[in-house]
Amino acid sequence: MAEQKQTFHITGMDCADCARAIERGVAGLDGVVTCSLNYTAATLKVQGDTTRETIVSRVRELGYDIAGDEALAGEAVRMAGGALGFIRFLLARTNTALALAGALLILPGLLFVELGLWRGAPAWLTTVTSLGALAAAGYPVAGNAWRSLRVNHEVNINALMTIAAVGAVLIGATTEAGLVMALFAIGEALEGYTMEHTRNAIHSLMAVAPREATVLQACMDCKTHLGQNGYTGGPCPFCGVEEHRVSVDALRPGDTIITKPGERIAMDGRVTSGVSTVNQAPITGESIPVAKQTGDSVFAGSINGEGVLELTVLRSASDNTVSRIIRMVEEAQEKRAPAQRFVDQFARYYTPAVVAVAALVAVVPPLVFGAPLLNPAPGVQGWLYRALELLVVACPCALVISTPVSIVSAISSAARSGVLIKGGAYLEALSRVKAIAFDKTGTLTEGKPNVVRVRAVDCLTCERPDVACANCDDMLALASAIERRSEHPLARAVVHTAESNGVGDKYPTAVGVKAVAGKGVSGHVNGHSITVGSHAWFDSTVPHDTAQCQEIDGTSAQGQTPLLVSVDQQYRGYITVADTVRDTSRAAVMALKEAGVQTLVMLTGDNLATARHIAGQIGVTDVRAGLLPENKVEAIRALQDQYGAVAMVGDGINDAPALATASVGIAMGAGGTAQAMETADVVLMTDDLSRLPYAIRLSHAALATIKANIALSIAIKLLFLAVVLLGFGTMWLAVLADVGVSLVVTLNGMRLLGYNDIV
C-alpha cells in the first residue's frame, strides 16, 4: 500500500513512560517510516505503509487502546468532579479499577502492621489482604513490564516496581510489597487523572462554538406553490428565504446564517447586515465587546450582543478559528522544549542504569565488606532490602512529568487568552528574548490612514481644537463629496471621518470627478468646482499664503499626509491623514521594559522623519527606517549577534523573511488570522499589543515552574537515596514520596492554566 500519514488518539496512558513504550513499539513495525507520540495531547502520528489494523493491534498488544473523538469527549465528561471525579476515573478502566481494589485491600496491612494501630491483628489477615493488594494492583503493572520487555526489549518503570515488590515478598516483607504496589498504582492513576485535566483544557474550546446554526435558505420544491405561474420546482419564487436550524457541519462557505441577540456565533463569517457588539473573549481574550457592522469579520464562538447579525460563512466548521486553534495547540505540544528533550533522553537511559546500580548495592557490600544481605534483625536493614528500596526511590515519574505538564498548561492558558504559542521550544525561546524588533505599519500603528486634523482657513476655533468648527466641518463635507467617488485609502479615511462627524450627507456626491495620478482629484458639487490634492500640486495651481505652507510642511514632518482643498480655485484649507498609533502600543512598550526586555527596535520601510515621530509617541528610541525586506533580515541578524535571542513582531505576511530569521516570530493575527497562523511561531489573536508582554511574562513563569519542578524532583530523590543507603527508609515511604512529588510538580505545573497576567 502507498505511504500515508495516520493519526490515532491513545487511551489508557498514565505517564510519559507509557508514551515512550507505545512510540517505540509502533516504530518497530514493518513499514513504519516515522512515529511520534505526543503524551500531553495523547495523539500518535505514524507515517509509512503499515495498515491501521496493524498499528491498532500493536498498541493493544502493549496494553493500551485507540479511541475516536467521540470517546475522548465522553472521557472529558467523566473527568469532572474533584475526588468523586477521580473515583469515577478509576472505575472507568480495568487497570485503574484494580489499583483502587489494591488500595482498599492494603488498608489492614497499613493500619495494623505499618502504623501499628492494632498489634493483635491476626497475621494471616494482613498477609492475605496484602497479597491480595499486591495481586490486584500489581497485575497491570507486571503485565506492562512484561509487554515492554517482550515487545520493546527494554526495562521500564513498571519493571522496577515489579522487581521491588517480588523481592520484598521473597524476604518476607509481604505488607510492604502490597503497599508499594498499591501506592504506585494509585499514584500512576492520579498522574493520569491530572494530566487528563491538563490535556482537556484546550479541548474545552470545542464547547465554545455551537453545533447548530440558523441558516437562511430558499424554500426548495415548495409543494404549496408547485404549478403556480409555471413554477415546477427548485427555489420557490413565492416563499423567498426561510430560517432553518442545521448542523454547522452542513454549512459551506458562502451560506448565510443569522445570529440573534445573546447567541454564540456558530461560524467564522463576515457581517452582511446588522449592527451589534460582539464579545470575542473566548477567542481573542479581549475583555471589552467589539462593535461590528457590515463588512466586519466575526469569529465562531464569539457571543453576539444586542443586535441581530446576518453573516456570510467564510470557512467550514473543520477549518474555523476554534478548530485551527485546537489543531495548532496540539501540534505545538509536539515541538518539545530543550528542557523537555533533555528530561526525555535522561529518563530513557536512567531506568536500566538504576537496575544495574541496585544490583551492585545488593551484592557489593555483602561480598566485599561482609555486610548482611538479608535483614539481620527486626529494625535493621540488610543490603538486599536497601537495593529494593533503591529501585523504588529511583522511579523517575516526578522528573519525567515535571516538564510536559508545565508546557502544555502554559500553551493552553495562552490560547485561552488569545495568544497561540506553537510549541514548547518557542515558549522557552520567548523566555530568553533580550531584544524585540517591531514592524511599524499594522503593528505599532493601526495600519490604515485616519484623519488627524481638519483646518479651514477661516476656522473659528483654531485655539480650541476640542471644539467643533462649522467652517472646518463644511470643508470636510465638500472633500467627502469628492472622495466618495474614490477607492483610495486616504479618500476612505476622509469619507469615514465626515460620516463620523455627521456631515457625510451634507452635500450630494460630486459629479464629473477626475483623478490626476499622484496629484489629487477634482469634481463638481452643487455647481462649484472642488479640488482635493497634494501640497506640491496646489503650489503650482492654487495660491495659498506662506504661513499655511509652513504649517502644512510641519504636519508632513510629523509623518502626516496633507490633503489641500479648494473651491472654485480658491484655497479653502487642509486635511491631514496619517497612520495612527495603536492605543495599546505605548502601554505595551512600557510593560515589555518592566518584563525585562529593554531593547526595543522599530524596523520600517517608511522615511526616517515619520518613523521617529511614531517612535517618539510610543517610547521606542532605536529606529531603523527605509528598510526593504532583506534589510530587515540583516537588522535581525545584527541584533542576534549583539543580544542573542531576538523576537520580531509583524503582520505575518510581508514581514515573513524577518519573522523566519528571528529567534521567535510573532504575528498580529486579527487582520489576517489564517495567514498569520501559518507564518509565525507566536500569534496574537487580537491586534492588541498588551498580549505581547503577557506572553513574555508567561514564558518566564513557565520556565521558572519547570526549573522548580526539576529541582524539587531531583532534591527529593537525592534525599531519599541518602536515607535508603543509610538504612533508615522503607519502601512504602519511598514510593509515597515519589507519588507525592509527582502530584506536587503536576499541580504546580497546572497552576499555569490559570495564568492571566494581562495588564
N, C-alpha and C positions, 0 to 999 in steps of 0.2 A: 504494500500500500504506500501511497505518497506520504512524504514527511509532512507533519502537521503540528500545530500548537494546540494543546489541550489544557484546560483549567479545571481543577477539582476543589470542592470545599471539603475539608477534612474535619471529622468529628472524633471525639474520644481522646484528644491530646490534653495532657495536664501540665506539661512542662516543655521547655525548649529542647530537652534531651529526646523527647518523643519526636519532635520535628526533625532532628538530625537523623534519627533511626529511619523514619519514613523516606527522607530525602536520599539517604544512602541506599536503602533497599530498592527504591524505584530506579535510581540511577544505574543500578546493576543489571537491569533488564535488557535483553537484546533489543536493539533498535532505538534505545533512548539516547538522544544526542546531548540534550541538556535537561537538567531537572533542578528546580529550586522550590523550596517550601518556605513560605513566609509564615512563621509561627504566630506573629501578632495578628495577622489577617486570616489565618487558618486556610490559606489558599496554596495549592500545589500546582505549579506550572511545568508542563512536560512538553518537550519538543522532540519529535522523532517519528518513526513509522510504527511504533508499538500501538496495539489496539487498546481502546478504552477498557475493554473487559480484562485484559492482562494487567493493566495498571491497577484497576479496582481490586483484582484478585490479590496482587502483591500487598496493597495497603491493608486489606483484610487479613492476609496471612501474618502481617506484623501486629495485628490486634487492634486496628483502627477501622474507620469506615468513611464512606463518601456520602455526602448529603447534598440536596438541591437547595435553592434559595428559600423555598417554602419551609423546608425543615429547619433551616437556620433561623428564619423568622419565628417559628414556633419555639425554638430553643431560647431565643431572646425573651419571649414572653415568660417562659418558665424561670428565667433568671431573676425576676423581680422579687423583692420582699425580704431583704436582710437575712436574719437567721433562718426564718421559715423558707426563704428562697434557697438557702444553702442546703437545707434538708431535702427540698424538692429536687435540687440539682443532684444530690447524692442518690436519690431513689430513681432518677431517670435512666441510669445506666447500670448494667450488671456490675462492672468493676467498682464503681463508687458505692453501690449498694452493699457490696461485700466489705468495703472499707468501713462503712457505718456499722455493719454487723460485727466486724472485728473490734471496733471501738467500744461497742456495748459489752462484748464478751470479755474484754480485758479489764473491765471495771473491778471485779472481785480481786484479781491479782494486784491491781494498782492500789486499791484501798486497803486490802488486808495484808499484803506482803510488802510492797514497796513503801507504803505510808504507815503501815503497822497499826491501822485503826482497830483491828480485831485479831489479836495474837492467837486466839483459839480457833481460828477458822480451819476447817478440815483441809489438809494438804491436797487431798485428791480433788477437792472442789476447785481450788485455784489452779492446779495442774491441768485439769480437764478444760476449764474455761480459757486458760492461757494458750493451750494447744489449739483450742477451737478458734481463738482470735488470730493465732498465727496462720492457721489453715485458711480462714476466711479472707483476712486482709492480705495474706501472703500469696495466695493462689494467682491473682492477676500480676503481682509483682514478679514472682518467679517465672510465670509464663512469658512476661515481657522480656525478662533477662534471657531466657532460653531462645526465644524467637530472634532476638537481636544477635545472639551468639551463632545461631544456626544459619540465619539468612545473611547477616551483615558481617559475621565473623569478628565481632567486637564486644568488649566488656563495657556495659553501661552502668548508670547509677543504680538501676534495679538489681543488677548483679552484685554490687557492693552490699546492698541491704540484704539480699538473699544469703550471701555468704556469711554475713554477720549474724543473721538470725539462726541459720543452721548451726553455726559454730557455737552460739550461745546454748542451744538445745543440747549439743554434744557434751558441753561441760557442766550441764545441769542447771543453767540459768533459764529455765523454761518461761518464767513470768517475764523476765527481761526480753526474751526473744519475741513473745507475743506483743509486749508493749511497744518494742521498737518497730515491729512491722505495722501495728495498728496506727501508731503516731505518724509513721512515714506515709502510709496510705491516705490517712486523713489530711496530712499536710499537702500531698500531691493534689488531692481533690480540691483543697482550699485554694491552692495556687491556680488550678484550672478554673475555678469559680471566679476568682478575682480577675484573671486575665480575660475571661469571657465578658465581664462587665466593661473592661477597658476596650476590648475588641468591638463590643456592640455600641460604644459611644458614638462612633461615626455613622454606624448603620441606623442610629436613631434619626438621622436626617431623612431617611426614607419615609418616615411618617410625616414629614413636613409638607410634602406635596400631596394633594388629594388624589384618589384613584379614579374619580369620576369628574366629568365636566359637563357644562351646559353648552351644547353646540347649536348654532343656527344653521338649519338645513332646509332646503326646499322640500315641499311635500312631493313625494315621488309616487307615480302611478295612482293618483288620487281616485278612489272608487266613487267618491261623491260627484266629481265633475267629469268623469270619463264620458266622451261623446258630445260634450257641450262645445259649440263653436269649433268643431273639428279636433278637439283635444283627444288624442289616442294613447297617451301615456308619457312617462318621463316627468320632468319638473312641472308641477301644476301651476298654470298661469293665474289661477283664481285665488289659491291659498297663500302664495308667496312663501316666505321662510317661516319655519316653526322651531320652537325650542325642543331639544331632545337631550336627555341625560344619557351619556355614553361613557364607556371606559376610556381613560386617557390613552391606552394602548391603541385604540382605534383611530385616534386623531392623527392627521398628517399636516405637514407644513402647508400653509395657505388656508386651512379651515378657520372659520370664525366662531369664537366662543364668547360668552358673556360671563362676567363675574359681578355678583350683586354685593351690596354693602356688607362688610363683615366677613365675606367669604375668603378662603385661601385661593390664590390664583393657581390654576391647575397646570398651566403650561407656560414656557417661555414665549412671550409674544410682544407684539407692538400695538399700541393703542390706536384704534381707528375711529373711535367715538367715545365721548365721555370725558369727564374731569373728576379726579379724585386724589386723595393722598394714599400712599401705599407704605405699609410697614415692611421694610426689607431686612429687618434684623435677623430673621432666621437664615438668611443667605449671606448678607454683607456685614452683619454686626452693627449696622447703623442704629443708633438709639432714637433718632427722630424720623418720623414718617416723611417720605419724599413726595412732592407734588408731581402728578402725572397728567398729561394731556395728550391730544392727538399727536402721533409721531414718536412718542417716548416708548422705550422698551421696559418690560417688566420681567421679573424672574418668577419661575414656578416656585411655589412655597411661600411667596410674599402674601401679606394679608391686606386685602382691599379695605379702604376706609369708607367714606360717606357716600361716594357716588357709584353709579353703575358704569362699568367699563366694558366696551366691546373691543375684543382683541383678535388680531390675526396671529395664528400659531406660527412660530418661527422654526421650531425643532420638534422632532418626535420625542416621545416620553423617554426613550432609552438614551437620548442624547441631550436632554435638557440640563440646565445648570446643576441641579441637585445630583443627577446621575453622574455627571462629569466630576463633580467634587468627590463623590464617594469613590469613583474609579481611581482618581488621581491620588487620593489619600491612601488607598490600598496599595497602589503602586509605589507610593512614597515609602511605605513601610518596608519595601523590599530593598531600598537603597540604604544599606546599613552604614551607620556612622563608624569612623575608625575605632572608637572605643568599643562598639558592639562587635566589630570584626575581631578585635584583639581578644575579647572575652570568649567568643565562639571558638577561636583557634586554640586558646588556652584550655578550654574545657574538653576539647577533642582528645588531647594528649594527657590531660590531667588524670582522668579516671583510671586507665590502665597503669599509670605510674603509681597511683595510690595503692593498688593491689600489690604491686611489687614491694613498695615500702612497708606495707602492713606485714607481708611475709617475712621481710628482714627483721622487723620489730619482734615478731613471734619467735624467730629461730636464733638470731644472733646472740641476744643476752643469755639464753639458756646454754648455748653451745660454747660461747667464748668466756662468759663470766660465771657460769654455773647458776644463774638466776633461775627461779622456779618457772616452769612452763605453765602449769595449772595453778589455780588459786591454792596456796599452801594452807590457808586458814580462813575462817569467816572474817570478812572485812579486809583481807589482804589480797591484792590482785596479782595474779600471775601474768606473764608476758603474752600468753595467748589471748587472755581476756583483753589486755590493753591493745593488742593488734586488732581485735574485733571492734573495740571502741574506736580505734583509728579509722576503720572503714566507715563507721557511722559519722564520725566527726567530719571526715573529708568530703562528704556528699556536697557537691558544688551547686545545689539548687539555688540558694540565695544569690550566689555570684552570677549565675547564668541569667537569672530573671531580672537582675538589678538594672540592666541597661535597656532591654527592649520595652519593658513596661513604661519606663520614663519617656522614651522617644515616642511611642505610639500615643501616650497620653498628651504630650506636648503638641504633636501634629494634629490630633483630634480637637484639642482645645483651640488651636489656631484656626482650624477650618470653621468651627462654630462662630468664631469672632471675625470671619471674613478675610482670613489670611491662609493661603494654600502654600504649605512648605512641602516640596516634592521629595523629601527623603531625610533620613537621619543624618546623612553626610552633609546636606545643606544646612540642617539645623545646627550641627556642630560648627560648620564653616561660618555661619552667621554670628556665632558667639565669639569668633576670633577676629571679626572685622574691625579694622582700625581706621579705615577711611571709606567714605561713601561719595560716589560721583552721581550727580543728578543731570539728566537732560532737562532743559528749561521748559520748552513748549509742551503742554499737556501733562507735565509732571509737577513742576513748581508753579506753573501757571494753568489757567483754565484750558488753554489750547484753542480758544476761539475768541475772536475780537469782540470787545464790548465798548460802547460809547462811554468815554471818560469825562468829556467836557463838551458843553454846548454854549457858545459865546457869540451873541449877536453884537453888531457894532453899537446898537442903541440899547444894550442891556440895561435894565432898570435896577438890577440888584447885584452889580459887579462886586460890591463889597460884602454881600451876603449870599455866598454860593449855596447856602442851605435853604434859601427862599426861592420859590418858583417865580420865573420871569415870563410874562406873557409874550414879549418880543422874541425871546430865545425859543419858546415853545412854538411860536408861529414859524420861525425859520426851520426848526426841526420838522414841522409838519410839511413844509414845502419840499424839503430834502427827501422826506419819506415818500411823498407822492411821486418823485422821480425814481427813487431807488426800488420801489415796488416792482419795477419792470426789470430789475437786475437780479441775478443769482449769485453775484459776488459776495464773499463772506463779509466784507465791510458794509455792503449795501444791506445785508440781512441784519447786521448789528444796528444800523440806523433805523430800519423799519421796526425792529423789536423794541427799541427804546421809545420810539414815537407811540407805539401801541401801549407800552407800559405807562407812559405819561398821559395817556388818554387823548392824544391828538392825532392818532393814526388815521382817523377817518375825517379829519377837518377839511381836507381837500380831496378832490377826486384824483384817481390815478392819472398820471401825466400821459399825454399823447405825443406822438412824433418823437419818441425817445430815441436818441442816437448815442452810441458809446464810442469814445475815441480811445483806442487801446493805449494803456499806460498813462492816460491823462485824466479821464473822467467821463461824465455822462451829462447830456442835456435833453430838454424836452419842454413841453408847454403845459402849464396848469392855469386854467381859467383865463386863457388868452395871454398869459405872461410867460416870457422865456426864462426858464430856470436852468442853472448850470451848477453841477456839483463836481469839483475836480481837485487835482493836486495843487500844491503851493507853486510848483515850478510852472504849471500851465497858467495859473492866474497871474504870475509875474509877467507873462508875455501877453495876456489878453484882457485882464480886468484890473484896473488901478485900485490899489489899497495902500494906506499910509505906512510909513516906516515903523511906527510903534506896533502896529498889527503884525508886520513882518517879524519883528524881534520877538514878539510874544509867541507867534506860531513856531519860529525856529527853536524857542525854548522848549516847547512841547515835544518837538522832534528829538531834541537831545535827551529827553526823558523816555524815549522809546515809544512815543505815541505817533500815530499816523494822522496828520491833519487833513480834513476834507473841507475845502472852502466853498462857500455858497454865494451865488449872485442871482439877482432878479433884474431882468431886462438890462444886463450888462453893468448893473450897479452892485458893488460888493456889499454883501449883507452880513457876513460873519463866518465863523468856522466851527466845525465839529471835529473833535479828536477821538480816535478809536485806538484801542490797544488791547493786547492780550493781558488780562488782569491776573494778579497773583491769587492763588487759591487761598481761601480763608484759613485753611489749616496749615499752610506752609511754614509760616514763621513759628507757630507753636511747636510744630513737628521738629524744626531745626533746633530749637531750644531744648526740647525733650531728648533729642539724639545726643546733644552735648552732655546733658545730665546723665544719660545712659552710658557715657564713656567714649562716645565717638566724637572726637574733637576736630578731625579733619574732614571738612565738607566742601566739595568742589562742584562748581557748575560747569558743565560742558554743553556748548551750544553752537549752532551754525549761524546764529544771529550776530549782529555787529556788536562791538565792544561797549559802546555807549548804552545801548538798550540792555545788554546783559548786566552791566554794572548797576544800572538803575533798578532792575528787578532784584538783583542780588542784595542791594542795599536795603530793600524793603523786607527781606526775609532773614537777613543776618548771615549770609554766606560771603566770605571775604576772598576766597580763591576762585577767580572767574577765568575761564579759558574759552574765548569766543572765536567765531569764524572757522569752526571746525567742520570738515567733511567727515562722513562715517569712518573712513580709515584713520583720520586724525584722532577721533575719539578712541579708537582701539589703541593707538600709540600712547594716548594720555593715560588710559587704564594701565597699560604695561609699565609706564613710568611710575605711576602710583604704587603698583605692586612691588616694583624694585625698591621703593622707598619705605613702604609701610607693611608689606606682606599681603595679608588678606584684605581685598578691596571689593566692595559691593557697588553695583551700577543700577540705578533706578531709571527706567524709561518706559516707553509705551509698548514694548514687546514686539514691535514690528520693524519700524525703520531704524531702531537702535539695536537690532539683533546682533550685529558683529561685536559691539561693545558689551552687550549683555552676556554673550557667549565667552568673551575673553575674561570678564570679571570672575573673581572667586565665587561670588554669588550674584546672579542676575535677578533683578526684582522688577516686575512689570505692574503697571497700573492697569487693572483689569476691567473696570466698568465701561470704558469706552470701546473696548473690543475684546470682550471676555474670551470668546472661543479661541481667537488667535493668540492672545496673551498667555492663556493657559498652556499652550504648546511651546511657547518660546522661552520662558524664564524658569529659574529654579524656585522662585517665590513669587506668588501672585497676590496683590492686594485687590480683593474683590470689589471694593468701592474706591472711587477716586478720592480717598481720604488719607492723607499722609500721616495722620495720627496712628494708623495701624503699623507704620514702619518702626517707630521707637518701641511700640508694644512687642513687635516681633523680635527686636534686638533683646529686650528685657526677658522675653520668654526663653530665648535661646540661652541666655546666661543662667536663668533659673533651671532650665533642663540640664545643662552641663554640670551645674553645682549639685543638682539632685543625683545625677549619675555618679559623680565622684564620691559623694557622701555614701551612696548605696554600696559602691565597690569597697570603699574604705571600711565601712561597718561590717560587710560580709567577711573581708579578709581578717579584720581585727578579731571578730568572734571566733573564726576558725583557729587562728593562732593561739588565742586564749585557751580554748578547749583542748587544743593539741597539747599545750603545756600541762594542763590539768590531767589529761589522759596518760601522758608519758610518766608523770609523777605518781600515778596510781590513785588519784583522788576522784575520778569521774565514774559515771555509769553510762551504759549505752542508751538508756531511755532518756536521760537528761541531755545527752549529746544530740539525739535526734529531735528532742523537744526544742533545743536551742536552734537547730537548723530550721525547723518548721517556723519557729518564732521569728528568726531573722528574715526568712523568705517572706513571711507575712508583712513584717515591718518595711522591707525595701519595696514590696509591691504596693502597699498603701502609701508609702512616701512618694513613689513614682506616680500613683494615681491622683495625688494632690494636684498635679499639673492639669488635670481635666478641668479643674475649677479656676485656673489662672485667667484673670480678666483685668489685668493692669493697664487699661486703656485710659489715657488722660486727654 
